[in-house]
């Protein structure tokens, strides 16, 4: 899935678009790329850009 990850580095807000299996992996990918800077890294938001369709197994996330 595709995510926009919003974060701060050295007080500057930035957004990276990444492909990842889930939100945690998306955040980790961006932090690994930018979080080792001396200025530090602060995660603000992870936003899913593509909704899973559920077509692969015929199930729906809104089942009761």
DRENVEX-467037 format. One record per atom (N, C-alpha, C): residue number from 1; residue in three letters; chain; atom name; y, z, x. Coordinates in steps of 0.1 Angstrom, whole numbers. Atoms other than C-alpha are relative to their C-alpha. Last residue first. Layout:
[NUM, "ALA", "A", "CA", [Y, Z, X]]
...
END
This chain:
[64, "UNK", "A", "N", [0, -13, 5]]
[64, "UNK", "A", "CA", [-76, 115, -211]]
[64, "UNK", "A", "C", [-14, 6, 0]]
[63, "UNK", "A", "N", [10, -3, 9]]
[63, "UNK", "A", "CA", [-73, 84, -189]]
[63, "UNK", "A", "C", [0, 15, -4]]
[62, "UNK", "A", "N", [-4, -8, 11]]
[62, "UNK", "A", "CA", [-40, 77, -174]]
[62, "UNK", "A", "C", [-10, 3, -10]]
[61, "UNK", "A", "N", [-4, -13, -5]]
[61, "UNK", "A", "CA", [-51, 66, -139]]
[61, "UNK", "A", "C", [4, 9, -12]]
[60, "UNK", "A", "N", [-14, -2, 2]]
[60, "UNK", "A", "CA", [-71, 37, -154]]
[60, "UNK", "A", "C", [4, 14, 4]]
[59, "UNK", "A", "N", [-5, -13, 5]]
[59, "UNK", "A", "CA", [-105, 26, -144]]
[59, "UNK", "A", "C", [15, 0, -1]]
[58, "UNK", "A", "N", [-2, 0, 15]]
[58, "UNK", "A", "CA", [-118, -10, -142]]
[58, "UNK", "A", "C", [5, 13, -5]]
[57, "UNK", "A", "N", [12, -6, 6]]
[57, "UNK", "A", "CA", [-132, -6, -106]]
[57, "UNK", "A", "C", [2, 2, -16]]
[56, "UNK", "A", "N", [12, 1, -8]]
[56, "UNK", "A", "CA", [-110, -29, -86]]
[56, "UNK", "A", "C", [-12, 6, -6]]
[55, "UNK", "A", "N", [9, 11, 4]]
[55, "UNK", "A", "CA", [-84, -34, -113]]
[55, "UNK", "A", "C", [-13, 0, 7]]
[54, "UNK", "A", "N", [12, -6, 5]]
[54, "UNK", "A", "CA", [-68, 1, -108]]
[54, "UNK", "A", "C", [-10, -11, -4]]
[53, "UNK", "A", "N", [3, 5, 14]]
[53, "UNK", "A", "CA", [-35, -16, -104]]
[53, "UNK", "A", "C", [-12, 6, -6]]
[52, "UNK", "A", "N", [14, 4, 1]]
[52, "UNK", "A", "CA", [-21, 5, -75]]
[52, "UNK", "A", "C", [-3, -5, -14]]
[51, "UNK", "A", "N", [9, -8, 7]]
[51, "UNK", "A", "CA", [16, 6, -76]]
[51, "UNK", "A", "C", [-14, -5, 0]]
[50, "UNK", "A", "N", [10, 7, 8]]
[50, "UNK", "A", "CA", [35, -11, -49]]
[50, "UNK", "A", "C", [-9, 10, -7]]
[49, "UNK", "A", "N", [-6, 13, 5]]
[49, "UNK", "A", "CA", [68, 2, -34]]
[49, "UNK", "A", "C", [-10, -8, -8]]
[48, "UNK", "A", "N", [10, 11, 2]]
[48, "UNK", "A", "CA", [57, 38, -29]]
[48, "UNK", "A", "C", [7, -12, -6]]
[47, "UNK", "A", "N", [-1, 7, 13]]
[47, "UNK", "A", "CA", [86, 59, -16]]
[47, "UNK", "A", "C", [-10, -11, -1]]
[46, "UNK", "A", "N", [10, 11, -1]]
[46, "UNK", "A", "CA", [83, 85, 12]]
[46, "UNK", "A", "C", [-1, -6, -14]]
[45, "UNK", "A", "N", [7, 5, 12]]
[45, "UNK", "A", "CA", [114, 107, 15]]
[45, "UNK", "A", "C", [-10, -10, 3]]
[44, "UNK", "A", "N", [-8, -2, 13]]
[44, "UNK", "A", "CA", [135, 128, 38]]
[44, "UNK", "A", "C", [-9, -3, -12]]
[43, "UNK", "A", "N", [5, 8, 11]]
[43, "UNK", "A", "CA", [114, 133, 70]]
[43, "UNK", "A", "C", [8, 4, -12]]
[42, "UNK", "A", "N", [0, -7, 12]]
[42, "UNK", "A", "CA", [134, 149, 99]]
[42, "UNK", "A", "C", [-4, -10, -12]]
[41, "UNK", "A", "N", [3, 9, 12]]
[41, "UNK", "A", "CA", [129, 137, 134]]
[41, "UNK", "A", "C", [-1, 9, -12]]
[40, "UNK", "A", "N", [8, -6, 11]]
[40, "UNK", "A", "CA", [142, 151, 167]]
[40, "UNK", "A", "C", [-2, -10, -12]]
[39, "UNK", "A", "N", [-9, -4, 11]]
[39, "UNK", "A", "CA", [171, 141, 190]]
[39, "UNK", "A", "C", [-8, 6, -12]]
[38, "UNK", "A", "N", [-6, -13, -3]]
[38, "UNK", "A", "CA", [148, 142, 221]]
[38, "UNK", "A", "C", [9, 5, -12]]
[37, "UNK", "A", "N", [-13, 1, -7]]
[37, "UNK", "A", "CA", [128, 113, 206]]
[37, "UNK", "A", "C", [6, 14, 2]]
[36, "UNK", "A", "N", [1, -6, -13]]
[36, "UNK", "A", "CA", [91, 120, 198]]
[36, "UNK", "A", "C", [13, -1, 8]]
[35, "UNK", "A", "N", [-2, -15, 0]]
[35, "UNK", "A", "CA", [96, 116, 161]]
[35, "UNK", "A", "C", [-1, 6, 14]]
[34, "UNK", "A", "N", [-14, -5, -2]]
[34, "UNK", "A", "CA", [103, 79, 161]]
[34, "UNK", "A", "C", [1, 14, 3]]
[33, "UNK", "A", "N", [-8, 10, -6]]
[33, "UNK", "A", "CA", [70, 59, 162]]
[33, "UNK", "A", "C", [14, 5, 4]]
[32, "UNK", "A", "N", [5, 3, -13]]
[32, "UNK", "A", "CA", [47, 88, 156]]
[32, "UNK", "A", "C", [9, -10, 7]]
[31, "UNK", "A", "N", [-3, -11, -9]]
[31, "UNK", "A", "CA", [70, 100, 128]]
[31, "UNK", "A", "C", [-6, -3, 14]]
[30, "UNK", "A", "N", [-14, 1, -4]]
[30, "UNK", "A", "CA", [69, 65, 112]]
[30, "UNK", "A", "C", [3, 12, 9]]
[29, "UNK", "A", "N", [-2, 12, -8]]
[29, "UNK", "A", "CA", [31, 63, 112]]
[29, "UNK", "A", "C", [15, 0, 5]]
[28, "UNK", "A", "N", [5, -3, -14]]
[28, "UNK", "A", "CA", [28, 100, 101]]
[28, "UNK", "A", "C", [2, -12, 9]]
[27, "UNK", "A", "N", [-9, -10, -7]]
[27, "UNK", "A", "CA", [50, 94, 71]]
[27, "UNK", "A", "C", [-4, 2, 14]]
[26, "UNK", "A", "N", [-13, 7, -2]]
[26, "UNK", "A", "CA", [30, 63, 60]]
[26, "UNK", "A", "C", [10, 9, 8]]
[25, "UNK", "A", "N", [2, 10, -12]]
[25, "UNK", "A", "CA", [-3, 81, 66]]
[25, "UNK", "A", "C", [13, -7, 3]]
[24, "UNK", "A", "N", [1, -8, -12]]
[24, "UNK", "A", "CA", [9, 110, 43]]
[24, "UNK", "A", "C", [-2, -9, 13]]
[23, "UNK", "A", "N", [-13, -5, -4]]
[23, "UNK", "A", "CA", [20, 85, 17]]
[23, "UNK", "A", "C", [0, 8, 12]]
[22, "UNK", "A", "N", [-5, -10, 9]]
[22, "UNK", "A", "CA", [-14, 67, 14]]
[22, "UNK", "A", "C", [14, 5, 6]]
[21, "UNK", "A", "N", [9, -3, 11]]
[21, "UNK", "A", "CA", [-34, 38, 28]]
[21, "UNK", "A", "C", [6, 10, -10]]
[20, "UNK", "A", "N", [9, -12, -3]]
[20, "UNK", "A", "CA", [-5, 26, 49]]
[20, "UNK", "A", "C", [-9, 2, -12]]
[19, "UNK", "A", "N", [12, 2, 8]]
[19, "UNK", "A", "CA", [18, -5, 52]]
[19, "UNK", "A", "C", [-9, 12, 4]]
[18, "UNK", "A", "N", [13, 0, -7]]
[18, "UNK", "A", "CA", [53, 4, 65]]
[18, "UNK", "A", "C", [-11, -2, -10]]
[17, "UNK", "A", "N", [10, 4, 9]]
[17, "UNK", "A", "CA", [89, -1, 56]]
[17, "UNK", "A", "C", [-13, -1, 7]]
[16, "UNK", "A", "N", [10, 9, -6]]
[16, "UNK", "A", "CA", [113, 20, 78]]
[16, "UNK", "A", "C", [-10, -4, -12]]
[15, "UNK", "A", "N", [12, 3, 8]]
[15, "UNK", "A", "CA", [144, 36, 65]]
[15, "UNK", "A", "C", [-9, -10, 7]]
[14, "UNK", "A", "N", [6, 13, -2]]
[14, "UNK", "A", "CA", [171, 53, 86]]
[14, "UNK", "A", "C", [-12, -1, -10]]
[13, "UNK", "A", "N", [11, 3, 9]]
[13, "UNK", "A", "CA", [195, 82, 82]]
[13, "UNK", "A", "C", [-5, -14, 2]]
[12, "UNK", "A", "N", [-1, 13, 6]]
[12, "UNK", "A", "CA", [214, 90, 114]]
[12, "UNK", "A", "C", [-11, -2, -10]]
[11, "UNK", "A", "N", [-10, -1, 11]]
[11, "UNK", "A", "CA", [218, 127, 123]]
[11, "UNK", "A", "C", [2, -13, -7]]
[10, "UNK", "A", "N", [-13, -2, -6]]
[10, "UNK", "A", "CA", [200, 122, 157]]
[10, "UNK", "A", "C", [11, 0, -11]]
[9, "UNK", "A", "N", [2, -1, -15]]
[9, "UNK", "A", "CA", [170, 108, 138]]
[9, "UNK", "A", "C", [14, 1, 5]]
[8, "UNK", "A", "N", [-12, -2, -9]]
[8, "UNK", "A", "CA", [169, 113, 100]]
[8, "UNK", "A", "C", [-5, 1, 15]]
[7, "UNK", "A", "N", [0, -11, -10]]
[7, "UNK", "A", "CA", [142, 99, 77]]
[7, "UNK", "A", "C", [13, 1, 8]]
[6, "UNK", "A", "N", [-13, -4, -4]]
[6, "UNK", "A", "CA", [134, 76, 48]]
[6, "UNK", "A", "C", [0, 12, 8]]
[5, "UNK", "A", "N", [-1, -13, -5]]
[5, "UNK", "A", "CA", [100, 60, 46]]
[5, "UNK", "A", "C", [14, 3, 5]]
[4, "UNK", "A", "N", [-13, -1, -7]]
[4, "UNK", "A", "CA", [97, 29, 24]]
[4, "UNK", "A", "C", [0, 15, 4]]
[3, "UNK", "A", "N", [-9, -11, 2]]
[3, "UNK", "A", "CA", [60, 24, 15]]
[3, "UNK", "A", "C", [13, -2, 7]]
[2, "UNK", "A", "N", [-13, 1, -8]]
[2, "UNK", "A", "CA", [36, -5, 11]]
[2, "UNK", "A", "C", [9, 12, -4]]
[1, "UNK", "A", "N", [-12, 0, 8]]
[1, "UNK", "A", "CA", [0, 0, 0]]
[1, "UNK", "A", "C", [12, 0, 9]]
END
